[in-house]
């Protein structure tokens, strides 16, 4: 496994595009100076875990990383800076800023003080040098690809992916002369064969949505490095709590922070993590596109991150328990969850992941789409809605919710069955959640 050797200052108070505070005033933890075996989240099974863990506890990072120890007016919570523009006291102050001698804010489209601690916290959790927060997960992947790709370039996708990511690349990037190739997820021979001298990036989710396939990150990175092509992993479903793609040498890690990182179904946000030098042009493009997040959302994201590790423990517990219950249920034909042995990538998952999250996809036995919809409608605790990763459990039928306007051929090609249900387990008591799923499955 390729492991990042770069130290990460978990308490950096500024980033390249501004910020306030000083290193002496921030909470500073070194990734390499405090390595300890007791500071790790419990792994999800007795199988060996080969990934490198953070050197301090994840909850400690969630609470303290990236934040100044002493904030404005002594407030323990970060103030919300609602300014659209930021003033300078003199022309000399402007010159210090434009010449790079003073890191601070200039205009809201380029960022705000609230994003500094959030970005530092997210970078720390992923073990990355830097992070850029966006207005949504889609804004993040669009911003990265618009920065890195030009007319004539090519990218290669594993084909199990969020349908809007696929749509952006196949329908919109193609208008600007960028070619997207899709190959079967996990087929590394096909991945290598699809690479040409014009290929600039390899893209995959891990686990994938909605089939929860876990990609072998060692092989994925090896193919990229052998061909001098950058790699992107969307780790939204895993989160930094359960997987560390940076440790394998992945160049960019994407999260829809709307999901587990925010955790309360009350905000939209996205983040790209990676090396500082590689992200500098991406940050510049974000300033042009204007896809920054609002100070209020950033405050809520920072607040949500404080309890991220605690919430993930329950999401992991609920996901595994419900998946095992579904596997044993006579009305369930198939369960997609990397923590159960029947999943084709369960061995890879056990090697790479510290837990398997709260998202489960399953198929009903001998059911058409209408019979399947009645099970979804019968859920009393889980709410019918898209998205995932919040404290409330959510349930949906992908055929109806996301793929209703697709052709039968496309749904088959994307692996979306009429009898498929996707359940995002929240943090409710496990027994109550199982009881709700059990009674819903009784619906005819």
C-alpha positions, -999 to +999 in steps of 0.1 A: +000+000+000+012+035-008+011+056+022+013+094+023+045+106+040+034+142+044+026+155+078-006+173+083-010+201+107-044+193+121-048+228+135-037+250+106-056+283+110-052+296+075-053+283+039-038+296+007-067+320-001-069+338+032-079+335+068-071+349+102-054+337+133-019+324+140-004+290+145+003+297+181-034+304+187-046+272+170-050+236+182-021+219+165-017+181+163+009+164+141-002+133+122+032+117+126+041+128+161+012+113+180+007+079+164-009+055+188-029+022+184-055+031+210-068+062+192-086+044+164-122+036+157-130+000+162-128-021+131-160-037+119-149-073+120-122-096+132-105-095+098-072-077+097-073-041+086-043-030+065-049+008+063-030+034+083-051+050+110-050+085+123-025+091+151-050+107+174-086+098+180-111+106+153-134+123+178-106+145+190-099+155+154-137+162+148-139+185+178-106+203+177-088+201+143-085+233+124-099+256+150-082+284+169-080+277+206-091+313+214-117+327+191-131+362+186-146+376+219-137+344+236-166+325+220-162+287+220-183+283+189-171+299+156-187+332+148-207+334+116-192+359+092-220+371+069-200+397+050-200+397+012-170+419+011-141+426+035-126+460+041-090+472+041-077+499+065-053+514+039-037+510+005-007+496+023-030+468+037-042+461+002-006+458-010+003+434+018-026+413+007-020+413-031+017+407-026+009+376-004+023+390+028-010+389+046-035+360+044-071+373+048-104+376+030-111+400+001-145+391-014-171+365-005-169+347-039-134+336-030-142+323+004-151+334+040-135+330+074-159+302+083-146+279+057-110+280+070-116+258+101-140+236+082-115+229+054-087+223+079-109+199+099-119+180+067-083+178+055-072+164+089-099+137+089-089+126+054-052+128+061-047+153+033-026+185+030-056+206+019-093+207+013-117+229-006-153+232+004-180+237-022-217+245-023-225+208-029-209+175-038-218+180-075-202+215-074-171+199-061-167+173-088-177+198-115-151+223-102-123+197-101-130+183-136-135+218-151-101+228-138-082+196-147-097+188-182-094+206-215-108+198-250-093+166-263-087+151-228-102+119-217-113+104-184-122+068-174-150+061-150-160+028-133-196+025-144-212+021-109-216+057-099-240+085-089-261+091-120-256+129-119-218+124-120-223+102-150-246+127-167-223+156-162-194+138-179-213+121-207-237+149-216-220+181-206-182+177-206-186+161-240-199+194-253-165+209-245-146+181-263-138+159-232-144+122-238-156+099-210-150+061-211-170+038-188-157+004-179-171-023-156-165-015-119-135-034-105-123-046-140-088-033-139-078-049-172-106-029-188-095+002-169-060-001-182-072-008-217-093+023-218-064+046-210-049+065-239-022+092-241-050+117-237-063+103-205-060+127-176-080+111-147-094+078-134-126+082-115-144+058-091-166+057-061-158+034-032-182+021-021-204+027-051-239+040-052-263+021-050-245-013-053-220-007-025-191-022-045-157-015-028-129-008-052-094-022-046-076+011-040-041-004-043-048-016-078-067+016-088-037+038-077-012+014-093-029+017-127-030+055-124+007+058-114+019+033-141+002+055-167+009+088-151-028+096-147-043+113-117-069+094-096-102+105-080-122+086-054-157+096-043-157+083-007-190+098+003-205+065+013-175+054+033-165+088+049-131+095+064-142+075+094-143+042+074-117+046+047-086+066+040-079+068+002-051+093+006-031+067+025-032+046-007-019+074-028-052+086-043-047+121-057-082+135-049-109+124-025-144+137-029-172+138-004-207+151-006-206+167+028-244+169+026-245+133+037-226+118+067-202+148+073-230+173+078-252+145+092-285+162+099-302+165+065-301+203+068-273+215+046-257+211+012-219+210+009-191+192-009-154+189-004-123+179-025-092+168-005-057+164-018-023+179-021-020+216-016-001+223-048-026+203-069-056+220-054-044+256-058-057+259-094-089+242-083-094+268-056-088+295-082-115+280-105-139+279-076-135+316-073-144+321-109-174+297-109-187+311-076-195+277-061-186+287-026-208+278+004-226+302+027-212+312+061-244+297+077-240+264+060-203+263+069-211+269+106-237+241+105-212+218+088-185+225+114-211+219+141-221+186+125-185+175+122-181+178+160-202+146+164-193+129+132-173+101+148-200+093+173-227+093+147-206+070+124-203+045+151-241+041+153-245+043+115-220+014+112-237-006+139-272-001+125-261-008+089-244-041+097-273-053+120-300-044+095-281-059+066-277-092+085-314-091+093-323-086+057-301-114+045-320-138+067-355-125+057-375-148+035-388-119+014-354-106+005-336-119-026-304-101-024-285-076-001-259-052-013-238-043+017-200-047+019-201-059+055-219-092+048-200-121+033-224-125+004-213-092-011-187-099-039-163-073-026-166-081+011-130-093+014-117-061-001-140-041+022-127-059+053-091-051+043-097-014+035-125-003+057-129+003+094-167+000+091-193-002+064-217+027+069-254+029+072-265+025+035-280-008+024-295-017-010-316-048-013-339-065-037-373-082-029-380-117-039-405-122-068-417-086-066-426-061-094-421-023-090-456-017-075-452-045-049-418-030-040-433+005-037-458-008-012-430-020+011-414+015+008-447+031+016-452+008+047-421+021+064-431+041+095-397+052+109-377+056+077-389+086+057-393+084+019-367+107+005-335+108-016-301+113+000-285+094+029-262+098+059-284+119+082-295+110+117-330+101+104-334+069+084-344+074+048-358+049+023-364+050-014-370+029-045-343+039-070-365+030-100-391+056-090-369+082-072-339+085-095-343+064-127-380+067-136-374+086-168-346+063-179-353+036-205-356+000-195-323-007-213-305+021-194-318+009-160-306-026-168-272-013-179-269+007-147-280-023-126-312-007-113-338-034-107-375-027-104-376-046-071-346-026-056-349-006-023-322+016-009-323+022+029-301+047+047-300+037+083-299+067+107-289+066+144-322+053+158-320+024+182-311-007+162-340-028+175-365-002+166-351+002+131-351-036+125-387-037+138-398-010+113-381-028+084-397-061+095-432-047+095-427-029+062-416-062+046-450-077+056-468-053+032-483-070+002 
